[in-house]
Every structure is written in C-alpha cells, then in structure tokens.
Amino acid sequence: MEALLGYLFIFCARVCDVSLGTVRMLMTMRGQRVQAAIIGFFEVLIFITALGQVMLHLDNWANLVAYALGFATGTLTGALLEEKLALGFLTVQVVLAHGEAGQLVDELRQKGFGVTVVDGEGRDGPRQILFVSVRRRHVGALLKLLREREPEAFVTTFEPRRVLGGVFAYRKGK
C-alpha cells in the first residue's frame, strides 16, 4: 500500500508541476512576469519533491514509470487548463469574400466587439478587412457569428503580445 501511495504521489506531483509549467510559459509570453515567477516557484518546489522521491529509489522502475506518466498526463492537463483559462487576447482578421461590411460591423459592435474596418485589394478585386480584438474566452462566440453571417470569409487569428486600449466589452446575449 505504501508503494502504491508513493507511485500515486510521484504521478500527481508531475501532473501538477508540468501543468503549472505550461501556464507559467504562457504568462511569460504574455508579459505577466510576476505571476509567472510565482507559479515557477511552486512548479520547481513540486518538481524537486517528486524527483527526490524517484532518486531515493532508483532501483524501482515503477517510480520511473509513474514519473514519466505524470509528465505525459501533465502535458495534456496543462494544455486543457490553458484552453479553459483562455488567458489573454486574440486579434481576429476577417477578409470578407464580397459585399460591404456595414451590416456585419454594426451587429458585431452591438454585441460589444471592437471592430476596425480597412479597405483592401484581393485577387478578385476590392475587399473589406475587419480587425476584431477579443478576449480569448469570447473568440468562440465571435467565430460562431462569423460562420453564420459570412461563411465564405477568410478568417485568421493571431495573438498580440501586449494590448493597450481598445474595446473589449463583449456582452453575452446582446
């Protein structure tokens, strides 16, 4: 029973520290250095504790398996956690296939999205390009609306490193 608890501890510790590492890297990339440093402190504390348990019993291959399985599971958990937290912002660029953007822009703005419209030139003539900066947690609602209203639009997303100013007042249900 004691051995089983040891394996479980190593596994869970690795899941935690690898998941924290994923979140720490994302916060670092988004310029949230203080939060990343705090997370890093706990990440390393957990990592050293788990590694210490493995090093105490190097002859026990089950510890190594628990350690490796914890790492793999932590990688998956970290990715899911990042997806659920949806930290930061995305800029969604929408190149309309045809027509004027006016009605779509009005609808997006009524729903609280900040939209900038730029005239462009595509292979087949003039195009209107919309730039919509949105909190990551609201990007699903935006993409759903775009699929419904402009199914032929060319849509790309990219992640700005820093955001200053702008309109981010998306209101669900409006």
Secondary structure as UniProt FT lines:
FT   HELIX           2..29
FT   TURN            30..31
FT   HELIX           33..56
FT   TURN            57..59
FT   HELIX           61..85
FT   STRAND          89..95
FT   HELIX           102..110
FT   TURN            111..112
FT   STRAND          113..122
FT   TURN            123..124
FT   STRAND          125..135
FT   HELIX           136..138
FT   HELIX           139..149
FT   TURN            151..152
FT   STRAND          154..158
FT   TURN            172..173
//
